[in-house]
Each structure stands twice: as C-alpha cells, then as structure tokens.
C-alpha cells in the first residue's frame, strides 16, 4: 500500500510560482507512476502532469512550458513546480500513484492564484 501526503499549496499572485510536494510511503512507491491532477470550481478533474518510474513525463497542454514534475526517488517524493501562474490555475491539486490495478490518492491541496 502507498500513502501520499501533499504539502505546499496556498495563495499566489498572477505570474508567481509555487511548488507542491507529494511524499509517498511504501517500499514499492518508486515503481509507481506519479501524477498531479486538479479540480477547478465547477469543472471536472483533469490530469495536469505525470511521471513514470522511468522518468518519462507528460503534461496537459494548458501547463506545458509553465509546470514541471520532478521526481526524487531517494525521497519517494514528486513535486509540481508551477510558474507563470494564472487565475485559471486555481484549483484543488491532488497527487496520485498508479501501478497495474493499484491506485492511490493524496488528500488534495488548494492553490489559489489571485488576479
């Protein structure tokens, strides 16, 4: 089993930067694909970025060039480095860990970008 603990959300101005962290417990966490998702008010949850256990990344078009998803396997931690933030990035951000039929989620962290 993998447990995910998120941190780093908050309030930031348009154009600012913020980093989210997601620490994964469990000895096999390094084998999981780790991802960040978000749910904005009144919208469906969307995949923001993911990184596989091999380090392959994929990003939503809306965040390409602004967000990165580095992963520290020694710390079993994945980050979401967000820059050039926009008000439309306001959402609750969740991290997830997926492998085969296993699927785990963090508790969610609010990110608010003020205009």
Chimera marker file (.cmm) of the C-alpha trace (Angstrom):
<marker_set name="trace">
<marker id="1" x="0.000" y="0.000" z="0.000" r="1" g="1" b="0" radius="0.5"/>
<marker id="2" x="1.113" y="3.555" z="-0.749" r="1" g="1" b="0" radius="0.5"/>
<marker id="3" x="0.148" y="6.597" z="1.268" r="1" g="1" b="0" radius="0.5"/>
<marker id="4" x="0.509" y="10.062" z="-0.215" r="1" g="1" b="0" radius="0.5"/>
<marker id="5" x="0.932" y="13.249" z="1.816" r="1" g="1" b="0" radius="0.5"/>
<marker id="6" x="0.790" y="16.544" z="-0.016" r="1" g="1" b="0" radius="0.5"/>
<marker id="7" x="2.072" y="19.945" z="1.001" r="1" g="1" b="0" radius="0.5"/>
<marker id="8" x="2.832" y="23.335" z="-0.466" r="1" g="1" b="0" radius="0.5"/>
<marker id="9" x="-0.452" y="24.812" z="-1.595" r="1" g="1" b="0" radius="0.5"/>
<marker id="10" x="-1.528" y="28.363" z="-0.903" r="1" g="1" b="0" radius="0.5"/>
<marker id="11" x="-2.259" y="31.778" z="-2.332" r="1" g="1" b="0" radius="0.5"/>
<marker id="12" x="-0.075" y="33.342" z="-5.008" r="1" g="1" b="0" radius="0.5"/>
<marker id="13" x="-0.394" y="36.293" z="-7.356" r="1" g="1" b="0" radius="0.5"/>
<marker id="14" x="-0.707" y="36.002" z="-11.107" r="1" g="1" b="0" radius="0.5"/>
<marker id="15" x="2.679" y="35.349" z="-12.635" r="1" g="1" b="0" radius="0.5"/>
<marker id="16" x="4.060" y="33.897" z="-9.436" r="1" g="1" b="0" radius="0.5"/>
<marker id="17" x="5.474" y="30.478" z="-8.669" r="1" g="1" b="0" radius="0.5"/>
<marker id="18" x="4.593" y="27.711" z="-6.261" r="1" g="1" b="0" radius="0.5"/>
<marker id="19" x="5.840" y="24.210" z="-5.600" r="1" g="1" b="0" radius="0.5"/>
<marker id="20" x="3.703" y="21.335" z="-4.446" r="1" g="1" b="0" radius="0.5"/>
<marker id="21" x="5.200" y="18.255" z="-2.833" r="1" g="1" b="0" radius="0.5"/>
<marker id="22" x="3.809" y="14.762" z="-2.529" r="1" g="1" b="0" radius="0.5"/>
<marker id="23" x="5.631" y="12.293" z="-0.299" r="1" g="1" b="0" radius="0.5"/>
<marker id="24" x="4.850" y="8.643" z="-0.930" r="1" g="1" b="0" radius="0.5"/>
<marker id="25" x="5.297" y="5.997" z="1.741" r="1" g="1" b="0" radius="0.5"/>
<marker id="26" x="5.718" y="2.326" z="0.996" r="1" g="1" b="0" radius="0.5"/>
<marker id="27" x="8.717" y="0.338" z="-0.158" r="1" g="1" b="0" radius="0.5"/>
<marker id="28" x="7.424" y="-0.017" z="-3.726" r="1" g="1" b="0" radius="0.5"/>
<marker id="29" x="6.493" y="3.615" z="-4.245" r="1" g="1" b="0" radius="0.5"/>
<marker id="30" x="9.409" y="4.085" z="-6.642" r="1" g="1" b="0" radius="0.5"/>
<marker id="31" x="7.733" y="1.671" z="-9.072" r="1" g="1" b="0" radius="0.5"/>
<marker id="32" x="4.594" y="3.740" z="-9.410" r="1" g="1" b="0" radius="0.5"/>
<marker id="33" x="3.675" y="6.322" z="-11.993" r="1" g="1" b="0" radius="0.5"/>
<marker id="34" x="3.129" y="9.539" z="-10.048" r="1" g="1" b="0" radius="0.5"/>
<marker id="35" x="0.841" y="12.268" z="-11.243" r="1" g="1" b="0" radius="0.5"/>
<marker id="36" x="-0.773" y="15.548" z="-10.373" r="1" g="1" b="0" radius="0.5"/>
<marker id="37" x="-4.406" y="16.286" z="-11.086" r="1" g="1" b="0" radius="0.5"/>
<marker id="38" x="-6.570" y="19.292" z="-10.341" r="1" g="1" b="0" radius="0.5"/>
<marker id="39" x="-10.209" y="20.133" z="-9.943" r="1" g="1" b="0" radius="0.5"/>
<marker id="40" x="-11.228" y="23.717" z="-10.506" r="1" g="1" b="0" radius="0.5"/>
<marker id="41" x="-14.555" y="25.048" z="-9.189" r="1" g="1" b="0" radius="0.5"/>
<marker id="42" x="-17.393" y="23.847" z="-11.385" r="1" g="1" b="0" radius="0.5"/>
<marker id="43" x="-15.122" y="21.755" z="-13.576" r="1" g="1" b="0" radius="0.5"/>
<marker id="44" x="-14.168" y="18.136" z="-13.880" r="1" g="1" b="0" radius="0.5"/>
<marker id="45" x="-10.914" y="16.826" z="-12.524" r="1" g="1" b="0" radius="0.5"/>
<marker id="46" x="-8.111" y="16.926" z="-15.072" r="1" g="1" b="0" radius="0.5"/>
<marker id="47" x="-4.684" y="15.377" z="-15.333" r="1" g="1" b="0" radius="0.5"/>
<marker id="48" x="-2.015" y="18.071" z="-15.060" r="1" g="1" b="0" radius="0.5"/>
<marker id="49" x="1.218" y="16.093" z="-15.335" r="1" g="1" b="0" radius="0.5"/>
<marker id="50" x="2.628" y="12.643" z="-14.765" r="1" g="1" b="0" radius="0.5"/>
<marker id="51" x="5.995" y="10.995" z="-14.455" r="1" g="1" b="0" radius="0.5"/>
<marker id="52" x="6.615" y="7.285" z="-14.825" r="1" g="1" b="0" radius="0.5"/>
<marker id="53" x="9.009" y="5.212" z="-12.762" r="1" g="1" b="0" radius="0.5"/>
<marker id="54" x="11.437" y="5.560" z="-15.704" r="1" g="1" b="0" radius="0.5"/>
<marker id="55" x="11.207" y="9.343" z="-15.638" r="1" g="1" b="0" radius="0.5"/>
<marker id="56" x="9.019" y="9.817" z="-18.697" r="1" g="1" b="0" radius="0.5"/>
<marker id="57" x="6.833" y="12.886" z="-18.319" r="1" g="1" b="0" radius="0.5"/>
<marker id="58" x="3.638" y="14.104" z="-19.884" r="1" g="1" b="0" radius="0.5"/>
<marker id="59" x="1.844" y="17.410" z="-19.426" r="1" g="1" b="0" radius="0.5"/>
<marker id="60" x="-1.552" y="18.863" z="-20.124" r="1" g="1" b="0" radius="0.5"/>
<marker id="61" x="-1.417" y="21.380" z="-22.941" r="1" g="1" b="0" radius="0.5"/>
<marker id="62" x="-2.621" y="24.095" z="-20.587" r="1" g="1" b="0" radius="0.5"/>
<marker id="63" x="0.504" y="23.832" z="-18.404" r="1" g="1" b="0" radius="0.5"/>
<marker id="64" x="3.231" y="22.943" z="-20.901" r="1" g="1" b="0" radius="0.5"/>
<marker id="65" x="6.181" y="25.281" z="-20.563" r="1" g="1" b="0" radius="0.5"/>
<marker id="66" x="4.994" y="26.519" z="-17.158" r="1" g="1" b="0" radius="0.5"/>
<marker id="67" x="4.849" y="23.429" z="-14.926" r="1" g="1" b="0" radius="0.5"/>
<marker id="68" x="7.365" y="20.661" z="-14.353" r="1" g="1" b="0" radius="0.5"/>
<marker id="69" x="7.059" y="17.399" z="-12.424" r="1" g="1" b="0" radius="0.5"/>
<marker id="70" x="10.421" y="16.409" z="-10.978" r="1" g="1" b="0" radius="0.5"/>
<marker id="71" x="10.681" y="13.218" z="-9.014" r="1" g="1" b="0" radius="0.5"/>
<marker id="72" x="13.146" y="12.310" z="-6.256" r="1" g="1" b="0" radius="0.5"/>
<marker id="73" x="13.131" y="8.530" z="-5.918" r="1" g="1" b="0" radius="0.5"/>
<marker id="74" x="15.564" y="8.647" z="-2.986" r="1" g="1" b="0" radius="0.5"/>
<marker id="75" x="12.947" y="10.618" z="-1.057" r="1" g="1" b="0" radius="0.5"/>
<marker id="76" x="9.922" y="8.938" z="-2.675" r="1" g="1" b="0" radius="0.5"/>
<marker id="77" x="8.671" y="12.408" z="-3.431" r="1" g="1" b="0" radius="0.5"/>
<marker id="78" x="7.181" y="14.004" z="-6.508" r="1" g="1" b="0" radius="0.5"/>
<marker id="79" x="6.889" y="17.736" z="-6.962" r="1" g="1" b="0" radius="0.5"/>
<marker id="80" x="4.850" y="20.025" z="-9.114" r="1" g="1" b="0" radius="0.5"/>
<marker id="81" x="6.858" y="23.135" z="-9.866" r="1" g="1" b="0" radius="0.5"/>
<marker id="82" x="4.455" y="25.775" z="-11.105" r="1" g="1" b="0" radius="0.5"/>
<marker id="83" x="5.488" y="29.075" z="-12.612" r="1" g="1" b="0" radius="0.5"/>
<marker id="84" x="3.809" y="31.884" z="-14.569" r="1" g="1" b="0" radius="0.5"/>
<marker id="85" x="0.654" y="31.036" z="-12.682" r="1" g="1" b="0" radius="0.5"/>
<marker id="86" x="-2.685" y="32.236" z="-13.974" r="1" g="1" b="0" radius="0.5"/>
<marker id="87" x="-6.045" y="32.668" z="-12.239" r="1" g="1" b="0" radius="0.5"/>
<marker id="88" x="-7.327" y="29.696" z="-14.243" r="1" g="1" b="0" radius="0.5"/>
<marker id="89" x="-4.787" y="27.507" z="-12.432" r="1" g="1" b="0" radius="0.5"/>
<marker id="90" x="-6.831" y="27.968" z="-9.268" r="1" g="1" b="0" radius="0.5"/>
<marker id="91" x="-7.938" y="24.514" z="-8.165" r="1" g="1" b="0" radius="0.5"/>
<marker id="92" x="-7.528" y="21.767" z="-5.638" r="1" g="1" b="0" radius="0.5"/>
<marker id="93" x="-4.473" y="19.782" z="-6.671" r="1" g="1" b="0" radius="0.5"/>
<marker id="94" x="-4.194" y="16.071" z="-5.970" r="1" g="1" b="0" radius="0.5"/>
<marker id="95" x="-1.291" y="13.717" z="-6.416" r="1" g="1" b="0" radius="0.5"/>
<marker id="96" x="-1.783" y="10.092" z="-7.330" r="1" g="1" b="0" radius="0.5"/>
<marker id="97" x="0.259" y="6.909" z="-7.558" r="1" g="1" b="0" radius="0.5"/>
<marker id="98" x="-0.725" y="4.275" z="-10.097" r="1" g="1" b="0" radius="0.5"/>
<marker id="99" x="0.669" y="0.869" z="-10.966" r="1" g="1" b="0" radius="0.5"/>
<marker id="100" x="-1.197" y="-2.039" z="-12.510" r="1" g="1" b="0" radius="0.5"/>
<marker id="101" x="-4.546" y="-2.139" z="-10.723" r="1" g="1" b="0" radius="0.5"/>
<marker id="102" x="-3.313" y="-0.120" z="-7.724" r="1" g="1" b="0" radius="0.5"/>
<marker id="103" x="-4.444" y="3.482" z="-7.485" r="1" g="1" b="0" radius="0.5"/>
<marker id="104" x="-3.765" y="5.809" z="-4.548" r="1" g="1" b="0" radius="0.5"/>
<marker id="105" x="-4.592" y="9.463" z="-3.965" r="1" g="1" b="0" radius="0.5"/>
<marker id="106" x="-3.431" y="12.302" z="-1.787" r="1" g="1" b="0" radius="0.5"/>
<marker id="107" x="-5.739" y="14.468" z="0.281" r="1" g="1" b="0" radius="0.5"/>
<marker id="108" x="-5.664" y="17.478" z="-2.043" r="1" g="1" b="0" radius="0.5"/>
<marker id="109" x="-4.198" y="20.940" z="-1.643" r="1" g="1" b="0" radius="0.5"/>
<marker id="110" x="-5.793" y="24.235" z="-2.547" r="1" g="1" b="0" radius="0.5"/>
<marker id="111" x="-3.907" y="26.521" z="-4.911" r="1" g="1" b="0" radius="0.5"/>
<marker id="112" x="-5.396" y="29.970" z="-5.431" r="1" g="1" b="0" radius="0.5"/>
<marker id="113" x="-3.996" y="32.416" z="-7.977" r="1" g="1" b="0" radius="0.5"/>
<marker id="114" x="-5.179" y="35.975" z="-7.468" r="1" g="1" b="0" radius="0.5"/>
<marker id="115" x="-5.501" y="38.394" z="-10.368" r="1" g="1" b="0" radius="0.5"/>
<link id1="1" id2="2" r="1" g="1" b="0" radius="0.2"/>
<link id1="2" id2="3" r="1" g="1" b="0" radius="0.2"/>
<link id1="3" id2="4" r="1" g="1" b="0" radius="0.2"/>
<link id1="4" id2="5" r="1" g="1" b="0" radius="0.2"/>
<link id1="5" id2="6" r="1" g="1" b="0" radius="0.2"/>
<link id1="6" id2="7" r="1" g="1" b="0" radius="0.2"/>
<link id1="7" id2="8" r="1" g="1" b="0" radius="0.2"/>
<link id1="8" id2="9" r="1" g="1" b="0" radius="0.2"/>
<link id1="9" id2="10" r="1" g="1" b="0" radius="0.2"/>
<link id1="10" id2="11" r="1" g="1" b="0" radius="0.2"/>
<link id1="11" id2="12" r="1" g="1" b="0" radius="0.2"/>
<link id1="12" id2="13" r="1" g="1" b="0" radius="0.2"/>
<link id1="13" id2="14" r="1" g="1" b="0" radius="0.2"/>
<link id1="14" id2="15" r="1" g="1" b="0" radius="0.2"/>
<link id1="15" id2="16" r="1" g="1" b="0" radius="0.2"/>
<link id1="16" id2="17" r="1" g="1" b="0" radius="0.2"/>
<link id1="17" id2="18" r="1" g="1" b="0" radius="0.2"/>
<link id1="18" id2="19" r="1" g="1" b="0" radius="0.2"/>
<link id1="19" id2="20" r="1" g="1" b="0" radius="0.2"/>
<link id1="20" id2="21" r="1" g="1" b="0" radius="0.2"/>
<link id1="21" id2="22" r="1" g="1" b="0" radius="0.2"/>
<link id1="22" id2="23" r="1" g="1" b="0" radius="0.2"/>
<link id1="23" id2="24" r="1" g="1" b="0" radius="0.2"/>
<link id1="24" id2="25" r="1" g="1" b="0" radius="0.2"/>
<link id1="25" id2="26" r="1" g="1" b="0" radius="0.2"/>
<link id1="26" id2="27" r="1" g="1" b="0" radius="0.2"/>
<link id1="27" id2="28" r="1" g="1" b="0" radius="0.2"/>
<link id1="28" id2="29" r="1" g="1" b="0" radius="0.2"/>
<link id1="29" id2="30" r="1" g="1" b="0" radius="0.2"/>
<link id1="30" id2="31" r="1" g="1" b="0" radius="0.2"/>
<link id1="31" id2="32" r="1" g="1" b="0" radius="0.2"/>
<link id1="32" id2="33" r="1" g="1" b="0" radius="0.2"/>
<link id1="33" id2="34" r="1" g="1" b="0" radius="0.2"/>
<link id1="34" id2="35" r="1" g="1" b="0" radius="0.2"/>
<link id1="35" id2="36" r="1" g="1" b="0" radius="0.2"/>
<link id1="36" id2="37" r="1" g="1" b="0" radius="0.2"/>
<link id1="37" id2="38" r="1" g="1" b="0" radius="0.2"/>
<link id1="38" id2="39" r="1" g="1" b="0" radius="0.2"/>
<link id1="39" id2="40" r="1" g="1" b="0" radius="0.2"/>
<link id1="40" id2="41" r="1" g="1" b="0" radius="0.2"/>
<link id1="41" id2="42" r="1" g="1" b="0" radius="0.2"/>
<link id1="42" id2="43" r="1" g="1" b="0" radius="0.2"/>
<link id1="43" id2="44" r="1" g="1" b="0" radius="0.2"/>
<link id1="44" id2="45" r="1" g="1" b="0" radius="0.2"/>
<link id1="45" id2="46" r="1" g="1" b="0" radius="0.2"/>
<link id1="46" id2="47" r="1" g="1" b="0" radius="0.2"/>
<link id1="47" id2="48" r="1" g="1" b="0" radius="0.2"/>
<link id1="48" id2="49" r="1" g="1" b="0" radius="0.2"/>
<link id1="49" id2="50" r="1" g="1" b="0" radius="0.2"/>
<link id1="50" id2="51" r="1" g="1" b="0" radius="0.2"/>
<link id1="51" id2="52" r="1" g="1" b="0" radius="0.2"/>
<link id1="52" id2="53" r="1" g="1" b="0" radius="0.2"/>
<link id1="53" id2="54" r="1" g="1" b="0" radius="0.2"/>
<link id1="54" id2="55" r="1" g="1" b="0" radius="0.2"/>
<link id1="55" id2="56" r="1" g="1" b="0" radius="0.2"/>
<link id1="56" id2="57" r="1" g="1" b="0" radius="0.2"/>
<link id1="57" id2="58" r="1" g="1" b="0" radius="0.2"/>
<link id1="58" id2="59" r="1" g="1" b="0" radius="0.2"/>
<link id1="59" id2="60" r="1" g="1" b="0" radius="0.2"/>
<link id1="60" id2="61" r="1" g="1" b="0" radius="0.2"/>
<link id1="61" id2="62" r="1" g="1" b="0" radius="0.2"/>
<link id1="62" id2="63" r="1" g="1" b="0" radius="0.2"/>
<link id1="63" id2="64" r="1" g="1" b="0" radius="0.2"/>
<link id1="64" id2="65" r="1" g="1" b="0" radius="0.2"/>
<link id1="65" id2="66" r="1" g="1" b="0" radius="0.2"/>
<link id1="66" id2="67" r="1" g="1" b="0" radius="0.2"/>
<link id1="67" id2="68" r="1" g="1" b="0" radius="0.2"/>
<link id1="68" id2="69" r="1" g="1" b="0" radius="0.2"/>
<link id1="69" id2="70" r="1" g="1" b="0" radius="0.2"/>
<link id1="70" id2="71" r="1" g="1" b="0" radius="0.2"/>
<link id1="71" id2="72" r="1" g="1" b="0" radius="0.2"/>
<link id1="72" id2="73" r="1" g="1" b="0" radius="0.2"/>
<link id1="73" id2="74" r="1" g="1" b="0" radius="0.2"/>
<link id1="74" id2="75" r="1" g="1" b="0" radius="0.2"/>
<link id1="75" id2="76" r="1" g="1" b="0" radius="0.2"/>
<link id1="76" id2="77" r="1" g="1" b="0" radius="0.2"/>
<link id1="77" id2="78" r="1" g="1" b="0" radius="0.2"/>
<link id1="78" id2="79" r="1" g="1" b="0" radius="0.2"/>
<link id1="79" id2="80" r="1" g="1" b="0" radius="0.2"/>
<link id1="80" id2="81" r="1" g="1" b="0" radius="0.2"/>
<link id1="81" id2="82" r="1" g="1" b="0" radius="0.2"/>
<link id1="82" id2="83" r="1" g="1" b="0" radius="0.2"/>
<link id1="83" id2="84" r="1" g="1" b="0" radius="0.2"/>
<link id1="84" id2="85" r="1" g="1" b="0" radius="0.2"/>
<link id1="85" id2="86" r="1" g="1" b="0" radius="0.2"/>
<link id1="86" id2="87" r="1" g="1" b="0" radius="0.2"/>
<link id1="87" id2="88" r="1" g="1" b="0" radius="0.2"/>
<link id1="88" id2="89" r="1" g="1" b="0" radius="0.2"/>
<link id1="89" id2="90" r="1" g="1" b="0" radius="0.2"/>
<link id1="90" id2="91" r="1" g="1" b="0" radius="0.2"/>
<link id1="91" id2="92" r="1" g="1" b="0" radius="0.2"/>
<link id1="92" id2="93" r="1" g="1" b="0" radius="0.2"/>
<link id1="93" id2="94" r="1" g="1" b="0" radius="0.2"/>
<link id1="94" id2="95" r="1" g="1" b="0" radius="0.2"/>
<link id1="95" id2="96" r="1" g="1" b="0" radius="0.2"/>
<link id1="96" id2="97" r="1" g="1" b="0" radius="0.2"/>
<link id1="97" id2="98" r="1" g="1" b="0" radius="0.2"/>
<link id1="98" id2="99" r="1" g="1" b="0" radius="0.2"/>
<link id1="99" id2="100" r="1" g="1" b="0" radius="0.2"/>
<link id1="100" id2="101" r="1" g="1" b="0" radius="0.2"/>
<link id1="101" id2="102" r="1" g="1" b="0" radius="0.2"/>
<link id1="102" id2="103" r="1" g="1" b="0" radius="0.2"/>
<link id1="103" id2="104" r="1" g="1" b="0" radius="0.2"/>
<link id1="104" id2="105" r="1" g="1" b="0" radius="0.2"/>
<link id1="105" id2="106" r="1" g="1" b="0" radius="0.2"/>
<link id1="106" id2="107" r="1" g="1" b="0" radius="0.2"/>
<link id1="107" id2="108" r="1" g="1" b="0" radius="0.2"/>
<link id1="108" id2="109" r="1" g="1" b="0" radius="0.2"/>
<link id1="109" id2="110" r="1" g="1" b="0" radius="0.2"/>
<link id1="110" id2="111" r="1" g="1" b="0" radius="0.2"/>
<link id1="111" id2="112" r="1" g="1" b="0" radius="0.2"/>
<link id1="112" id2="113" r="1" g="1" b="0" radius="0.2"/>
<link id1="113" id2="114" r="1" g="1" b="0" radius="0.2"/>
<link id1="114" id2="115" r="1" g="1" b="0" radius="0.2"/>
</marker_set>
